[in-house]
Amino acid sequence: MTTLLLAEHDNKSLNEATRKALTAAKALGAPVHILVAGQGAQAVADAAAKLDGVEKVLLADDAALGHHLAEPLAALIVSLAGGYDAIVAAGTTAGKNVAPRVAALLDVMQVSEITKVVSPDTFERPIYAGNAIQTVQSSDAKKVITVRGASFAAAADGSATAPVEAVAAAPQDGSSSFKGEEVAKSDRPELASAKIIISGGRALGSAEAFAKVIEPVADRLARPARSWRRISTSPSASRARSSISPA
């Protein structure tokens, strides 16, 4: 039948992770529809409609979807799932929050963090912290898949614009509600979207040592090439990473 791809966005612009997930979705060999769920997200739907290989964009514009809570979003996807063989999301924080709920509601196995589409039912994914590659074949009638963006090129805009169709949000059961948010402001990209990653593990011993040793290296790499301006870091005692992405 068709593949449904969940768009990741902030109600204003399309996240680059969606373009990479689209490349994986197209590799399944079926037509691709993109679901844009949010509030006041018409501009996002219009951008998604321009992507190469998209047959249709579904726009669910509702206050219940404005903050991208996992429960109403999963309910929406499940309400649309009848017409789709595969449901695909980027392997970002948002995608990892929604996809397991969708898989549970559909009573299917989720195939996580794929790095290659071998066939419509067979995929490669890393295991053991990336030290081995596992080939997974799913016999489920519907596939729920998250995509590791670093393994796929971003899809470009196409020469045609797909139609945008409005869909209604699913009924809410009141299991979740938005209370507030605290967003960290940073000019550095998300780790998942960075082009270069510098990592330091347990040997550093602390976040302080990470900041002293790793971050200066990242800053030094960023300075010589003016095109590399945004750096993302994520220190922890057990595993710390710093990443650089082109502006």
N, C-alpha and C positions, 0 to 999 in steps of 0.2 A: 504494500500500500504506500504509505508516506511516512516521512520522518518529521517529528516535531522538535524544533530547537528552541530552547529557552534563551531569550535575549537577556544579557546582563547590562544594566544601565542605572543611571541616577535620576531618571525621569526627564533628563535634559539631553544627554548624549549617550551614544552606544559605546560600551566598553570594548576595547580591542580584543578581549578574550572571546567575545562572540564571533568575531571574524575567524579566529583560529578554530573554534568549535565547529563553525560552519564548514570548514575544509574537511574535518573529520566526518561530519554529517553527510556531506555530499559523497564521500567515499563509500557509504553504505549502498549507493546505487539507486536510491529511490528519490522521488521529488521531496523537497524540503520546504516546510512551512516554519516560519519564525513566530514565536509567541512573545509579544511585548506586553507585559503586565505591569501596571503602575497607575499613577495619577498625573494627569496633564502631560502624558508621554507621547503626544502626537508626533513631535519632532523626532523622537526615537524611532517610531514606526516608519516614518518617511525615510529615515536613514537606512533602516533595515531593508526596506523595499528596494533600495538601489543596489544591494549586494548581489554579486554574481551567483547565479544558480538558485536563487530563492523564487519559489513558485507563488507563494502567498504569505502575507503577514497578517497575523491575528492580533488585534489590539483590544486588550481588556483594560479599560480605563475606569477605575473605581477607587473611591476613598479607602476602601478596605485593603487595597493593594499598594497604596501610596508609599508605605514604609517597607515593602518587600518582606513582610513576615512570612516565615516558611509555611505555616499552617494554611492560611488562605490561598497561598500560591500553589501549594501541593494539591489542595482541593480543586482548584481551577484546572490544573493539568490533568488530574484524574478524570474530571468531567469531560475533558476533550479527548481522552486517550483512546476512545473506541475506534477512531478512524486512523490510528497510527500504529505502525509496527515497531517503531523505535522512538524513544524520548531521550534527547541529548542535552546535556548542560556542560558548561565549562567547569573544569575542576578547580574552581575558586572557592573562597569561603562561602559565598552565596550558593553556588552550585552544590557544594557538599552539604549544605544545610537543607536544601530542598529535595535533591534526588533520592536520598534514603527514605524520606517520607513517602515519596511517590512510589518507590519500589515496594515498600511495605503495604501501602494501600492497594496496590495492584497484585500483591502476593507473588512477586517475581524477584529473582536475584539481580542485584545491581552489579554492573561491570564497571569498576572504578579505575580512573586515571589511565585510560588507554593511551598508548603511544603509537599504535598502528592498527589500521583496519585491514585484516587479512581477507575477510569475506563478510557478508552481512550478518553472520552469526559467530564469527571468530575474530578475536582481537588479541593484541599483545599489550601487556602492562608490566611495569617494574615491580619487583618484590625484593624483600631483604635490603631495604634502603637503596634500591637501584642496582644492587650487585648481581641480580639475576633478572631475566625477562621471562615472564610466564605467558604461555599461550592459552587463552580461555575460549571455549566454545560454549555458547549458551543455547539451550533448547527451549527457553521460554518463548511463548508466542509474542510477547512484547519485551523489547530490550530497553532497559534503563541504563544509560551510559553517561559517565563523566569523562571529560577529555583533558589530558595534560597539554596545556597550550604550547609549551616549549617544543613539542614534537611536531607541530603542524604550522605551516605557513598561514599567514592571515589572508583570508579571501579578499579579493579586490572588488570594487564597484563594477557592476555589469553595464551593458549598453541599454538595457531595458529596465523599467520600473514595475515591480510586482504590485498587484492590487492589495489594498489594505482593507480588511474586513473586521468589523466590530464584533466582539463576543462579550457575553455577560459574565461577571464574576460569579463564582459558585456560592451557594448559600453558606453563611458562616455559622459555626457551632459555638462561638464564644469561647473557644479553648485558649485563645491568645488575644492580646490587645497591646497596642503601642503605648508605652509609658514615657519614653524619652530616649535620648541617645547622647553619647559623648564621642565626638569624632576627633581623632588626633589629626592636627594640621601638619602636613609635611610636603615639601617639594620633591620628595623621593617617591618613586613608583612602588606599587605592590611587588612583593618578592616574586609572585607568579608571572609577572609581566616583564621582569628585568632581563636584559640581554646578556649581562655578565654577572656572575655570582661568585663572591669570595666567601669562603666558609671557614670557620674556626670552631673546633669542637671542644671536648672536655679538657684538652691539654691547656687551654687558656684559663680554665678554672673559674672565671667570673665575668660578669658583664663589664666590670671596670677594666679588666685585662683586654677584653674584646675591643673596647673603645680606645684603649691605648695602642694596641698592636694592629688591629684589622682596619679600623676606620681611617687612619692616616694613609694606609695603602690604597684604599678605595678613593680617597680624596686625591692622592698623587696620580692615580690612573685617570681621574676625571679631568685634571687640569691640562695636560698636554694637548688633548684633542678637544677643541671647543665644542664640538658637536655632542660630546658625552657630558651632560650636565646634571642629570638627575640620578641620585644615588639612594638606594634603599638599604636599611640595615635592620636586623632583627636579632639582638643579642640575647643570649641566655647562658646559664652556667653549663648546661649539657650540650647545647648545639647553638652556634651563633653564625649568622650569615650576613654578608653585606653584598649589595648588588648595585650595578650601574646600568642605566638604560639610556638610550639615545633620546634627546629632547625632541 
